[in-house]
């Protein structure tokens, strides 16, 4: 694995930790205070912003220099995210229908927006930096 790929995976793992923190905050504070729909919307917007900020900050460290590299990193990040979500869902004995329910805008869920930011974040970060 190339150095760029290893660094991209390391950043994705950091995003994963931040996503878990965001989900914990949503479930322990926001849902109780605001209800499910607003909590999911706020959480989705926050995570979208976190992903974009991390991508912007990580572009130089990952050493993304071209649009092709940025697209590759974004594709890798979104692929790892979907694989992780599906694996975790199946490990929790959730049906495929339950897992893929999160992949549509429903009841305040903005997960598709988070995935879009994950896929495009490195390219956006590169464009804003150079």
Backbone as CSV, one residue per row, in Angstrom:
resi,resn,N_x,N_y,N_z,CA_x,CA_y,CA_z,C_x,C_y,C_z
1,UNK,0.850,-1.180,0.000,0.000,0.000,0.000,0.892,1.238,0.000
2,UNK,0.526,2.206,-0.793,1.323,3.429,-0.892,1.183,4.275,0.373
3,UNK,2.118,5.176,0.533,2.069,6.093,1.679,0.798,6.939,1.648
4,UNK,0.410,7.412,0.470,-0.807,8.204,0.324,-2.009,7.390,0.798
5,UNK,-2.095,6.136,0.383,-3.227,5.293,0.768,-3.233,5.045,2.275
6,UNK,-2.079,4.785,2.856,-2.018,4.544,4.302,-2.445,5.784,5.080
7,UNK,-2.023,6.942,4.613,-2.418,8.180,5.294,-3.906,8.458,5.117
8,UNK,-4.422,8.164,3.928,-5.856,8.349,3.686,-6.676,7.446,4.599
9,UNK,-6.241,6.203,4.781,-6.941,5.284,5.686,-6.846,5.796,7.121
10,UNK,-5.698,6.300,7.512,-5.538,6.835,8.876,-6.496,8.005,9.114
11,UNK,-6.631,8.885,8.140,-7.550,10.021,8.287,-8.985,9.514,8.356
12,UNK,-9.321,8.545,7.502,-10.673,7.982,7.538,-10.964,7.394,8.914
13,UNK,-10.003,6.737,9.523,-10.204,6.173,10.865,-10.460,7.286,11.888
14,UNK,-9.785,8.409,11.720,-10.057,9.559,12.577,-11.466,10.075,12.373
15,UNK,-11.911,10.131,11.126,-13.284,10.554,10.832,-14.269,9.578,11.476
16,UNK,-13.941,8.298,11.431,-14.795,7.279,12.042,-14.961,7.530,13.542
17,UNK,-13.879,7.853,14.212,-13.937,8.158,15.648,-14.825,9.389,15.886
18,UNK,-14.647,10.405,15.069,-15.466,11.617,15.202,-16.942,11.322,14.912
19,UNK,-17.200,10.433,13.967,-18.580,10.060,13.649,-19.235,9.336,14.829
20,UNK,-18.470,8.464,15.490,-18.997,7.792,16.675,-19.290,8.806,17.783
21,UNK,-18.414,9.777,17.963,-18.635,10.814,18.969,-19.890,11.618,18.634
22,UNK,-20.061,11.938,17.364,-21.236,12.666,16.910,-22.507,11.854,17.173
23,UNK,-22.478,10.567,16.866,-23.637,9.713,17.109,-23.956,9.588,18.588
24,UNK,-22.919,9.507,19.406,-23.124,9.436,20.852,-23.768,10.715,21.365
25,UNK,-23.274,11.851,20.911,-23.871,13.135,21.286,-25.326,13.213,20.835
26,UNK,-25.582,12.761,19.625,-26.950,12.787,19.107,-27.880,11.962,20.000
27,UNK,-27.464,10.730,20.310,-28.339,9.829,21.062,-28.477,10.201,22.527
28,UNK,-27.425,10.717,23.141,-27.470,11.000,24.575,-27.966,12.395,24.910
29,UNK,-27.842,13.327,23.985,-28.226,14.710,24.282,-29.312,15.211,23.330
30,UNK,-29.035,15.182,22.039,-29.926,15.839,21.085,-31.296,15.189,20.965
31,UNK,-31.342,13.857,20.893,-32.643,13.190,20.765,-33.508,13.487,21.985
32,UNK,-32.911,13.429,23.150,-33.667,13.699,24.382,-34.138,15.154,24.457
33,UNK,-33.299,16.068,23.993,-33.627,17.492,24.107,-34.543,17.983,22.996
34,UNK,-34.362,17.440,21.777,-35.054,18.001,20.622,-36.006,17.045,19.916
35,UNK,-35.885,15.771,20.175,-36.649,14.771,19.431,-35.809,14.193,18.306
36,UNK,-36.295,13.091,17.749,-35.521,12.334,16.766,-35.230,13.112,15.480
37,UNK,-36.251,13.663,14.876,-36.074,14.332,13.568,-35.082,15.491,13.635
38,UNK,-35.247,16.463,14.537,-34.261,17.551,14.592,-32.873,17.059,15.003
39,UNK,-32.821,16.071,15.886,-31.521,15.549,16.323,-30.763,14.925,15.157
40,UNK,-31.460,14.156,14.337,-30.802,13.540,13.185,-30.375,14.581,12.165
41,UNK,-31.187,15.604,11.967,-30.823,16.656,11.011,-29.591,17.423,11.487
42,UNK,-29.588,17.816,12.750,-28.440,18.549,13.297,-27.188,17.680,13.261
43,UNK,-27.332,16.441,13.681,-26.207,15.516,13.693,-25.642,15.312,12.283
44,UNK,-26.526,15.182,11.309,-26.081,15.016,9.917,-25.336,16.232,9.401
45,UNK,-25.842,17.416,9.728,-25.165,18.647,9.302,-23.811,18.802,9.987
46,UNK,-23.768,18.486,11.284,-22.502,18.578,12.018,-21.479,17.605,11.433
47,UNK,-21.892,16.364,11.200,-20.947,15.379,10.670,-20.500,15.745,9.256
48,UNK,-21.392,16.277,8.456,-21.012,16.745,7.115,-19.925,17.811,7.230
49,UNK,-20.123,18.773,8.121,-19.120,19.817,8.333,-17.808,19.263,8.851
50,UNK,-17.877,18.330,9.775,-16.665,17.714,10.328,-15.875,17.022,9.223
51,UNK,-16.560,16.256,8.397,-15.882,15.540,7.305,-15.199,16.531,6.364
52,UNK,-15.891,17.604,6.020,-15.309,18.584,5.088,-14.114,19.305,5.708
53,UNK,-14.198,19.656,6.978,-13.079,20.321,7.650,-11.886,19.373,7.765
54,UNK,-12.133,18.148,8.162,-11.038,17.176,8.267,-10.398,16.953,6.898
55,UNK,-11.208,16.814,5.872,-10.659,16.617,4.521,-9.785,17.802,4.118
56,UNK,-10.274,19.002,4.352,-9.502,20.207,4.024,-8.168,20.220,4.765
57,UNK,-8.209,19.929,6.058,-6.977,19.942,6.857,-6.027,18.809,6.484
58,UNK,-6.580,17.685,6.023,-5.764,16.496,5.761,-5.111,16.474,4.387
59,UNK,-5.600,17.268,3.462,-5.058,17.235,2.089,-3.528,17.331,2.065
60,UNK,-2.898,18.288,2.740,-1.430,18.351,2.681,-0.751,17.146,3.350
61,UNK,-1.299,16.684,4.468,-0.674,15.566,5.182,-0.780,14.269,4.380
62,UNK,-1.949,14.039,3.784,-2.100,12.855,2.941,-1.208,12.988,1.707
63,UNK,-0.950,14.208,1.314,-0.145,14.548,0.133,-0.935,14.355,-1.158
64,UNK,-2.175,14.837,-1.107,-3.022,14.825,-2.302,-2.601,16.006,-3.165
65,UNK,-2.163,15.706,-4.367,-1.664,16.770,-5.260,-2.478,16.945,-6.530
66,UNK,-3.272,15.942,-6.884,-4.022,16.010,-8.138,-5.492,15.700,-7.886
67,UNK,-6.298,16.126,-8.826,-7.717,15.817,-8.746,-7.982,14.325,-8.781
68,UNK,-7.212,13.599,-9.553,-7.375,12.146,-9.630,-7.105,11.511,-8.267
69,UNK,-6.060,11.962,-7.588,-5.770,11.450,-6.244,-6.907,11.793,-5.285
70,UNK,-7.411,13.017,-5.366,-8.498,13.445,-4.486,-9.750,12.600,-4.714
71,UNK,-10.071,12.346,-5.966,-11.231,11.514,-6.283,-11.015,10.090,-5.774
72,UNK,-9.803,9.589,-5.926,-9.486,8.247,-5.433,-9.616,8.139,-3.925
73,UNK,-9.113,9.141,-3.214,-9.227,9.135,-1.750,-10.694,9.220,-1.348
74,UNK,-11.454,10.108,-1.965,-12.883,10.225,-1.650,-13.636,8.938,-1.936
75,UNK,-13.326,8.303,-3.050,-13.973,7.029,-3.381,-13.599,5.960,-2.354
76,UNK,-12.350,5.968,-1.944,-11.921,5.018,-0.915,-12.623,5.261,0.403
77,UNK,-12.711,6.522,0.808,-13.380,6.861,2.067,-14.844,6.440,2.057
78,UNK,-15.546,6.746,0.976,-16.972,6.412,0.957,-17.158,4.901,0.858
79,UNK,-16.274,4.207,0.151,-16.354,2.743,0.074,-16.114,2.109,1.436
80,UNK,-15.097,2.598,2.158,-14.828,2.064,3.493,-15.989,2.364,4.442
81,UNK,-16.577,3.541,4.305,-17.699,3.919,5.158,-18.890,3.000,4.931
82,UNK,-19.237,2.766,3.678,-20.372,1.896,3.367,-20.081,0.468,3.819
83,UNK,-18.872,-0.013,3.566,-18.505,-1.367,4.002,-18.585,-1.483,5.520
84,UNK,-18.097,-0.477,6.221,-18.142,-0.484,7.685,-19.585,-0.483,8.173
85,UNK,-20.403,0.391,7.627,-21.803,0.488,8.045,-22.556,-0.811,7.785
86,UNK,-22.327,-1.405,6.632,-22.989,-2.675,6.318,-22.497,-3.782,7.235
87,UNK,-21.200,-3.852,7.443,-20.638,-4.870,8.335,-21.143,-4.729,9.758
88,UNK,-21.161,-3.504,10.253,-21.649,-3.255,11.609,-23.138,-3.591,11.718
89,UNK,-23.893,-3.203,10.720,-25.327,-3.509,10.720,-25.583,-5.002,10.736
90,UNK,-24.860,-5.737,9.913,-25.041,-7.194,9.875,-24.571,-7.834,11.178
91,UNK,-23.480,-7.318,11.760,-22.996,-7.847,13.041,-24.037,-7.641,14.137
92,UNK,-24.819,-6.592,14.004,-25.898,-6.321,14.963,-27.190,-7.032,14.569
93,UNK,-27.082,-7.918,13.586,-28.203,-8.739,13.102,-29.334,-7.908,12.509
94,UNK,-28.979,-6.822,11.870,-29.975,-6.004,11.185,-30.155,-6.532,9.759
95,UNK,-31.356,-6.420,9.257,-31.630,-6.853,7.880,-31.031,-5.832,6.911
96,UNK,-30.880,-6.251,5.670,-30.384,-5.322,4.648,-31.348,-4.148,4.492
97,UNK,-32.633,-4.408,4.595,-33.621,-3.321,4.485,-33.424,-2.296,5.590
98,UNK,-33.163,-2.758,6.814,-32.915,-1.834,7.925,-31.640,-1.033,7.697
99,UNK,-30.602,-1.711,7.218,-29.314,-1.044,6.979,-29.471,0.037,5.919
100,UNK,-30.131,-0.306,4.821,-30.216,0.644,3.713,-31.300,1.711,3.906
101,UNK,-32.101,1.581,4.958,-33.060,2.636,5.285,-32.317,3.944,5.588
102,UNK,-31.119,3.827,6.141,-30.321,5.014,6.476,-29.811,5.741,5.233
103,UNK,-29.890,5.099,4.074,-29.337,5.678,2.861,-30.364,6.492,2.076
104,UNK,-31.380,6.941,2.753,-32.360,7.829,2.119,-32.718,8.941,3.102
105,UNK,-33.152,10.033,2.543,-33.562,11.160,3.368,-34.931,10.829,3.960
106,UNK,-34.953,10.531,5.253,-36.194,10.148,5.894,-36.113,10.495,7.371
107,UNK,-37.137,11.120,7.879,-37.252,11.394,9.310,-36.068,12.183,9.867
108,UNK,-35.599,13.155,9.083,-34.489,13.989,9.534,-33.116,13.443,9.210
109,UNK,-33.065,12.242,8.645,-31.783,11.595,8.348,-31.078,12.278,7.176
110,UNK,-29.852,12.709,7.396,-29.060,13.347,6.338,-27.835,12.502,5.970
111,UNK,-27.888,11.204,6.261,-26.753,10.323,5.969,-26.300,10.400,4.512
112,UNK,-27.207,10.469,3.523,-26.726,10.595,2.141,-25.864,11.853,1.919
113,UNK,-26.189,12.937,2.620,-25.382,14.159,2.533,-23.988,13.931,3.124
114,UNK,-23.918,13.196,4.228,-22.628,12.865,4.845,-21.794,12.046,3.867
115,UNK,-22.415,11.081,3.200,-21.683,10.257,2.221,-21.189,11.094,1.048
116,UNK,-22.000,12.032,0.603,-21.576,12.925,-0.475,-20.371,13.751,-0.042
117,UNK,-20.411,14.283,1.169,-19.272,15.049,1.697,-18.040,14.166,1.826
118,UNK,-18.235,12.924,2.230,-17.125,11.991,2.365,-16.487,11.716,1.016
119,UNK,-17.311,11.534,0.003,-16.795,11.260,-1.337,-16.111,12.483,-1.948
120,UNK,-16.680,13.652,-1.737,-16.181,14.871,-2.385,-15.220,15.678,-1.522
121,UNK,-15.151,15.380,-0.245,-14.332,16.160,0.682,-12.890,16.359,0.256
122,UNK,-12.180,15.294,-0.132,-10.788,15.496,-0.549,-10.659,16.412,-1.775
123,UNK,-11.556,16.272,-2.731,-11.509,17.132,-3.925,-11.830,18.582,-3.567
124,UNK,-12.798,18.771,-2.683,-13.150,20.128,-2.238,-11.967,20.722,-1.469
125,UNK,-11.392,19.935,-0.574,-10.231,20.395,0.177,-9.069,20.783,-0.719
126,UNK,-8.810,19.955,-1.719,-7.732,20.256,-2.671,-8.029,21.549,-3.431
127,UNK,-9.254,21.688,-3.899,-9.634,22.884,-4.663,-9.508,24.157,-3.810
128,UNK,-9.889,24.066,-2.547,-9.823,25.238,-1.673,-8.385,25.575,-1.253
129,UNK,-7.533,24.582,-1.236,-6.157,24.800,-0.798,-5.255,25.312,-1.920
130,UNK,-5.520,24.878,-3.135,-4.563,25.209,-4.221,-5.229,25.888,-5.352
